[in-house]
Amino acid sequence: MNSWQVVRVIAGFFILLSLALGIPGSPVFVNQWWLAFTAFVGINLFQSGLTKWCLMESILRKLGVKAGN
């Protein structure tokens, strides 16, 4: 997988996890403040779409994940 694909997989996982931990009806509910993490991931996705730069992608490239096209 390319770095941009890995970023989207990680972001999707973080969003689903934070929703599961932050929604009161969830069987694994911890605290509603987990929804702030959902917002943080969304803001970062929005920012990377506007600026065409993503910190997670830069980190993945330094770890050896190949860049996408």
Stockholm file with secondary structure:
# STOCKHOLM 1.0

chainA/1-69         MNSWQVVRVIAGFFILLSLALGIPGSPVFVNQWWLAFTAFVGINLFQSGLTKWCLMESILRKLGVKAGN
#=GR chainA/1-69 SS CCHHHHHHHHHHHHHHHHHHHHCTTSTTCCCTTHHHHHHHHHHHHHHHHHHSCCHHHHHHHHTTCCCCC
#=GC SS_cons        CCHHHHHHHHHHHHHHHHHHHHCTTSTTCCCTTHHHHHHHHHHHHHHHHHHSCCHHHHHHHHTTCCCCC
//
